[in-house]
Amino acid sequence: MKLATNPSQAGTYPKFENEYLTIEKESECDNLTLHQTSLKISIITVTYNSESTIADTLFSVKNQSYSNVEHIVVDGRSSDQTESIILSFPHVARFISEKDKGIYDAINKGIRVATGDIVGILHSDDVYSDEHVLLKVANHFEFSNVETLYADLNYVNKNNSNEVVRKWKSGSYRRTNFSYGWMPPHPTFFARKAVYDKVGPYQISLKNSADYEMMLRILYKHSFSTTYLPAVVVKMRVGGASNSSFKNRIRANKEDRIAWKMNNIEPYFFTLYLKPLRKIYQFINFNFFIRIAILCIKD
């Protein structure tokens, strides 16, 4: 990957190394270089008793090479050391500490106070994959002039962020993808603030699937434009709210059906069965190739 090292290089676009781009007109992206842009990115992190992981998340944002970043942290009045850890990071532009009605209510609070052109959400146990993630995001928004963007994600061991458990490769977007159980990884989803202003807040009545409903609303119901950044941008520790137990997965699947009804759209009869099957396939497929690689090494 090559970066513009001074403003005079911002107009020249050497190609990414080891990456490719999938934007509307791929051939026009062959000479794209990363450079600072005028777009302000607001990152929202929601916390509650997150003392064991929040420092990693904060460092992940603080160390981004992109300079025009507003980090907003919304805490639900943690009873551990979360607040003191947050206050030790001066890059945090705004800190809200008050009781909330759950994670999506807290995200809504963050979006309301965000002043950026683009809004992204990084959970308190997730980290960006490298220091240039937001630089890539800003450049893709600037170049493609879209309203939303999504990328790839790796699930990692909760005790070792370098140990990949499952790969979530999103792939190129077609509106019909949602009907076949597809969704982009929520922590890789970025949208212009104007999009959230138009579509409204996350549905806090959905405890596990409000992220799915929001992306369904934005991309499928309202057909806002999007682009796929084919790179891993987030490492997510295993054990998220909708994946932490079989019971939660069943509840999330029921809420997925409600998400379609909320938007007055009808899925295929198989749509909501395919959604969890896609996740199982990702896990099995990744571990299959890991086993093959281990066997090859042993031989």
C-alpha positions as CSV (number, residue, x, y, z in Angstrom):
1,M,0.0,0.0,0.0
2,K,1.3,3.5,-0.9
3,L,0.5,6.7,0.8
4,A,0.8,10.3,-0.3
5,T,3.5,11.7,1.9
6,N,2.8,15.4,1.1
7,P,0.0,17.5,-0.3
8,S,1.6,17.7,-3.8
9,Q,1.2,13.9,-4.1
10,A,-2.5,14.0,-3.4
11,G,-3.3,14.3,-7.0
12,T,-1.2,11.3,-8.1
13,Y,-2.6,7.9,-7.5
14,P,-0.1,5.0,-7.3
15,K,-1.9,1.6,-6.9
16,F,-2.5,-0.3,-3.7
17,E,-0.2,-3.2,-3.3
18,N,-1.8,-6.5,-2.4
19,E,-5.3,-5.0,-2.6
20,Y,-7.9,-4.4,-5.3
21,L,-10.9,-2.1,-5.4
22,T,-14.5,-2.8,-6.3
23,I,-16.2,0.6,-6.9
24,E,-18.7,1.3,-9.7
25,K,-16.0,1.7,-12.3
26,E,-13.1,-0.4,-11.2
27,S,-10.7,0.7,-14.0
28,E,-10.8,4.3,-12.7
29,C,-9.5,3.1,-9.3
30,D,-6.3,1.6,-10.6
31,N,-4.2,4.6,-9.7
32,L,-5.7,5.5,-6.3
33,T,-3.4,6.9,-3.6
34,L,-4.3,7.4,0.0
35,H,-4.2,11.0,1.2
36,Q,-5.7,13.3,3.8
37,T,-9.2,14.6,2.7
38,S,-11.6,17.2,3.9
39,L,-14.1,14.6,5.1
40,K,-14.6,14.4,8.8
41,I,-15.2,10.9,10.2
42,S,-17.1,10.5,13.5
43,I,-16.4,7.2,15.2
44,I,-18.9,6.1,17.9
45,T,-17.9,3.6,20.6
46,V,-20.4,2.4,23.1
47,T,-19.2,1.0,26.5
48,Y,-20.5,-0.6,29.6
49,N,-18.1,-2.2,32.1
50,S,-15.5,-2.6,29.3
51,E,-12.3,-2.1,31.3
52,S,-10.7,-5.3,29.9
53,T,-10.9,-4.2,26.2
54,I,-11.7,-0.5,25.9
55,A,-8.0,0.6,26.0
56,D,-7.3,-1.5,22.8
57,T,-10.3,0.1,21.1
58,L,-9.2,3.6,22.1
59,F,-5.6,3.1,21.0
60,S,-7.0,1.7,17.7
61,V,-8.7,4.9,16.9
62,K,-6.1,7.2,18.4
63,N,-3.4,5.6,16.2
64,Q,-5.1,6.1,12.9
65,S,-3.1,7.9,10.3
66,Y,-6.1,9.8,9.1
67,S,-6.2,13.1,11.0
68,N,-9.8,14.4,10.6
69,V,-11.4,12.1,13.1
70,E,-13.9,12.7,15.9
71,H,-14.1,9.9,18.5
72,I,-17.3,9.9,20.5
73,V,-17.6,7.5,23.4
74,V,-21.0,6.8,25.0
75,D,-20.9,4.9,28.4
76,G,-23.8,3.5,30.2
77,R,-22.5,4.5,33.7
78,S,-20.0,1.7,34.1
79,S,-19.2,0.5,37.6
80,D,-15.7,-0.6,36.8
81,Q,-12.6,1.4,35.6
82,T,-14.0,2.0,32.1
83,E,-14.6,5.7,32.6
84,S,-11.2,6.4,34.1
85,I,-9.6,4.6,31.2
86,I,-11.6,6.6,28.6
87,L,-10.7,9.9,30.4
88,S,-7.0,9.1,30.1
89,F,-7.2,9.3,26.2
90,P,-7.3,13.0,25.3
91,H,-8.1,12.3,21.6
92,V,-11.7,11.4,22.7
93,A,-13.6,14.4,21.4
94,R,-16.8,13.8,23.4
95,F,-17.6,11.5,26.3
96,I,-21.2,10.9,27.4
97,S,-21.8,9.0,30.6
98,E,-25.4,8.3,31.5
99,K,-27.9,5.4,31.8
100,D,-29.3,4.2,28.5
101,K,-31.8,1.7,27.2
102,G,-29.2,-0.6,25.6
103,I,-26.4,-0.5,23.1
104,Y,-28.6,0.8,20.2
105,D,-30.0,3.6,22.3
106,A,-26.4,4.6,23.1
107,I,-25.4,4.5,19.4
108,N,-28.4,6.8,18.7
109,K,-27.0,9.3,21.3
110,G,-23.6,9.2,19.6
111,I,-25.1,9.8,16.1
112,R,-27.2,12.7,17.4
113,V,-24.1,14.6,18.6
114,A,-21.8,13.5,15.8
115,T,-20.5,16.4,13.7
116,G,-18.6,14.4,11.0
117,D,-19.5,14.0,7.4
118,I,-19.3,10.2,7.8
119,V,-20.3,8.1,10.8
120,G,-18.7,4.7,11.8
121,I,-19.3,2.5,14.8
122,L,-16.5,0.6,16.6
123,H,-17.6,-1.5,19.5
124,S,-15.7,-1.5,22.8
125,D,-14.2,-4.9,22.3
126,D,-13.3,-4.4,18.6
127,V,-10.2,-2.8,17.0
128,Y,-9.3,-1.6,13.5
129,S,-7.0,-4.0,11.6
130,D,-4.3,-1.4,11.0
131,E,-3.6,2.3,11.3
132,H,-4.7,3.3,7.8
133,V,-8.3,2.0,8.0
134,L,-10.0,5.4,8.2
135,L,-7.6,6.8,5.6
136,K,-8.8,4.1,3.2
137,V,-12.5,4.8,4.1
138,A,-12.2,8.6,3.6
139,N,-10.5,8.1,0.2
140,H,-13.1,5.6,-1.0
141,F,-15.9,8.0,0.0
142,E,-14.2,10.9,-1.7
143,F,-13.4,9.0,-4.9
144,S,-16.6,7.1,-5.4
145,N,-18.9,9.8,-4.0
146,V,-21.2,7.2,-2.4
147,E,-23.5,7.5,0.6
148,T,-22.3,4.3,2.4
149,L,-19.4,1.9,2.5
150,Y,-18.7,-1.6,4.0
151,A,-15.7,-3.9,4.1
152,D,-14.5,-7.2,5.5
153,L,-14.1,-8.4,9.1
154,N,-12.1,-11.0,11.0
155,Y,-13.5,-12.7,14.1
156,V,-10.6,-13.2,16.5
157,N,-9.9,-15.0,19.8
158,K,-11.0,-12.8,22.7
159,N,-7.6,-13.3,24.3
160,N,-5.5,-13.0,21.2
161,S,-6.5,-10.5,18.5
162,N,-3.9,-12.1,16.1
163,E,-5.7,-15.5,16.2
164,V,-8.4,-15.5,13.5
165,V,-11.4,-17.7,14.3
166,R,-13.6,-16.8,11.3
167,K,-13.3,-14.6,8.2
168,W,-16.3,-12.5,7.1
169,K,-15.7,-11.6,3.5
170,S,-18.6,-9.4,2.4
171,G,-18.3,-9.4,-1.4
172,S,-19.7,-7.0,-3.9
173,Y,-23.2,-5.6,-3.3
174,R,-26.3,-6.2,-5.2
175,R,-29.7,-5.1,-3.7
176,T,-31.0,-8.7,-4.0
177,N,-28.2,-10.0,-1.7
178,F,-30.4,-9.3,1.3
179,S,-33.0,-11.7,0.0
180,Y,-30.4,-14.4,0.1
181,G,-29.4,-14.0,3.7
182,W,-26.6,-11.4,3.1
183,M,-25.6,-8.5,5.3
184,P,-22.4,-6.5,5.6
185,P,-20.5,-6.7,8.9
186,H,-21.9,-3.8,11.0
187,P,-18.6,-2.6,12.4
188,T,-17.3,-2.1,8.9
189,F,-20.3,-0.1,7.8
190,F,-19.9,3.6,7.3
191,A,-22.6,6.0,6.3
192,R,-22.8,9.8,5.7
193,K,-24.4,11.6,8.6
194,A,-27.0,12.9,6.2
195,V,-28.1,9.3,5.6
196,Y,-28.8,8.8,9.3
197,D,-30.6,12.1,9.4
198,K,-32.9,10.9,6.6
199,V,-33.7,7.4,7.8
200,G,-33.9,8.0,11.5
201,P,-32.5,6.2,14.6
202,Y,-31.8,2.5,15.3
203,Q,-34.8,0.6,16.5
204,I,-34.1,0.1,20.2
205,S,-37.0,-2.4,20.5
206,L,-34.7,-4.8,18.7
207,K,-32.2,-6.1,21.2
208,N,-30.1,-8.2,18.8
209,S,-30.9,-7.2,15.2
210,A,-31.2,-3.4,15.2
211,D,-27.9,-3.2,13.2
212,Y,-29.4,-5.6,10.6
213,E,-32.6,-3.6,10.4
214,M,-30.7,-0.3,10.0
215,M,-28.6,-1.6,7.1
216,L,-31.7,-3.3,5.5
217,R,-33.5,0.1,5.8
218,I,-30.6,2.1,4.4
219,L,-29.4,-0.2,1.6
220,Y,-32.5,-2.2,0.6
221,K,-35.6,-0.1,1.4
222,H,-34.1,3.3,0.6
223,S,-31.4,2.1,-1.9
224,F,-28.7,4.5,-0.8
225,S,-25.6,4.0,-2.8
226,T,-22.7,2.0,-1.4
227,T,-19.3,0.7,-2.3
228,Y,-17.3,-2.3,-1.1
229,L,-13.8,-1.9,0.3
230,P,-12.4,-5.4,-0.2
231,A,-10.1,-5.4,2.8
232,V,-10.3,-6.5,6.5
233,V,-10.8,-3.3,8.4
234,V,-12.0,-4.6,11.8
235,K,-11.0,-7.4,14.2
236,M,-14.0,-8.4,16.3
237,R,-13.5,-10.5,19.4
238,V,-15.8,-13.5,19.5
239,G,-18.9,-13.3,21.7
240,G,-20.9,-10.4,20.3
241,A,-24.4,-9.7,21.7
242,S,-26.2,-11.6,18.9
243,N,-23.7,-14.4,18.7
244,S,-22.8,-15.1,22.4
245,S,-25.4,-18.0,22.8
246,F,-27.7,-20.2,20.9
247,K,-30.6,-18.6,22.7
248,N,-29.5,-15.2,21.5
249,R,-29.1,-16.4,17.9
250,I,-32.7,-17.7,17.9
251,R,-33.9,-14.4,19.3
252,A,-31.9,-12.5,16.7
253,N,-33.4,-14.7,13.9
254,K,-36.9,-13.8,15.1
255,E,-36.0,-10.2,15.2
256,D,-34.6,-10.4,11.7
257,R,-38.1,-11.3,10.5
258,I,-39.5,-8.3,12.4
259,A,-36.9,-6.1,10.7
260,W,-38.4,-6.9,7.3
261,K,-42.0,-6.2,8.6
262,M,-40.9,-2.9,10.1
263,N,-39.9,-1.8,6.7
264,N,-43.0,-3.1,4.9
265,I,-41.0,-5.5,2.8
266,E,-41.3,-9.2,2.4
267,P,-38.4,-11.7,2.4
268,Y,-38.4,-15.0,0.5
269,F,-39.5,-17.9,2.6
270,F,-35.8,-19.1,2.8
271,T,-34.2,-15.7,3.4
272,L,-33.9,-15.8,7.2
273,Y,-32.8,-19.4,7.1
274,L,-29.9,-18.6,4.8
275,K,-28.6,-15.7,7.1
276,P,-27.3,-18.0,9.9
277,L,-26.3,-20.6,7.4
278,R,-24.0,-18.1,5.8
279,K,-22.2,-17.6,9.1
280,I,-21.8,-21.4,9.6
281,Y,-20.4,-21.7,6.1
282,Q,-17.8,-19.0,6.9
283,F,-16.7,-20.8,10.0
284,I,-16.5,-24.2,8.4
285,N,-14.9,-23.0,5.2
286,F,-12.2,-21.0,7.1
287,N,-11.4,-23.9,9.5
288,F,-11.3,-26.4,6.6
289,F,-8.6,-24.4,4.8
290,I,-6.7,-23.9,8.1
291,R,-6.6,-27.7,8.6
292,I,-5.4,-28.3,5.0
293,A,-2.6,-25.7,5.6
294,I,-1.6,-27.5,8.8
295,L,-1.4,-30.8,7.0
296,C,0.6,-29.3,4.2
297,I,3.1,-27.9,6.7
298,K,3.4,-31.2,8.5
299,D,4.1,-33.0,5.3
